[in-house]
Amino acid sequence: MKYNQNLHTHTTFCDGVDECEAIVQKALEIGFTAIGFSGHSYMYYAPDHSMSLEGTAEYKKEIKP
């Protein structure tokens, strides 16, 4: 059985290249049945690849309104 989904999706909140809404719209366009967001948690030693502390709060608001 083939599942049209991606459960490991990064956004511009960490090291992804697209914003959350754009990702959701593309997923709907191509027929995904599920999408999971998996942002990198804050890592003081890798700020270019993780969310800031402030960004984490914004991320949570946007992903789960």
C-alpha positions as CSV (number, residue, x, y, z in Angstrom):
1,M,0.0,0.0,0.0
2,K,1.3,3.4,-0.9
3,Y,0.9,6.3,1.5
4,N,0.9,9.8,0.1
5,Q,2.4,11.6,3.1
6,N,5.5,13.1,4.6
7,L,5.9,12.9,8.4
8,H,9.3,14.6,8.5
9,T,8.8,18.2,7.2
10,H,11.0,21.1,8.0
11,T,10.1,24.8,7.6
12,T,11.8,28.2,7.5
13,F,11.6,28.1,11.3
14,C,14.7,25.9,11.2
15,D,16.6,24.7,8.1
16,G,13.7,24.2,5.7
17,V,13.2,26.4,2.7
18,D,9.4,26.9,2.7
19,E,6.9,28.4,5.1
20,C,4.2,26.2,6.8
21,E,1.3,27.4,4.8
22,A,3.1,26.8,1.5
23,I,4.0,23.3,2.5
24,V,0.4,22.5,3.5
25,Q,-1.0,23.9,0.2
26,K,1.5,21.9,-1.9
27,A,0.7,18.7,0.1
28,L,-3.0,19.2,-0.6
29,E,-2.3,19.9,-4.3
30,I,-0.4,16.6,-4.7
31,G,-2.9,14.6,-2.8
32,F,-1.2,13.9,0.5
33,T,-3.4,12.3,3.2
34,A,-1.1,13.4,6.0
35,I,1.8,15.8,6.8
36,G,3.9,16.0,9.9
37,F,6.0,18.9,10.9
38,S,9.3,18.1,12.6
39,G,11.3,21.3,13.3
40,H,14.7,21.1,14.9
41,S,14.4,22.1,18.6
42,Y,16.6,24.8,19.9
43,M,20.3,23.9,20.0
44,Y,22.6,26.6,21.3
45,Y,25.5,24.9,19.5
46,A,23.8,24.8,16.1
47,P,21.8,28.0,15.7
48,D,21.8,27.9,11.9
49,H,20.0,24.5,11.9
50,S,17.6,24.9,14.8
51,M,14.8,27.1,16.0
52,S,15.6,30.0,18.4
53,L,13.8,29.9,21.7
54,E,11.5,32.7,20.5
55,G,11.0,30.9,17.2
56,T,9.9,27.7,19.0
57,A,7.0,29.5,20.6
58,E,6.0,31.0,17.2
59,Y,6.4,27.6,15.5
60,K,4.1,25.9,18.1
61,K,1.4,28.6,17.5
62,E,1.5,28.2,13.7
63,I,1.6,24.5,13.6
64,K,-1.1,23.9,16.2
65,P,-3.4,26.9,16.3
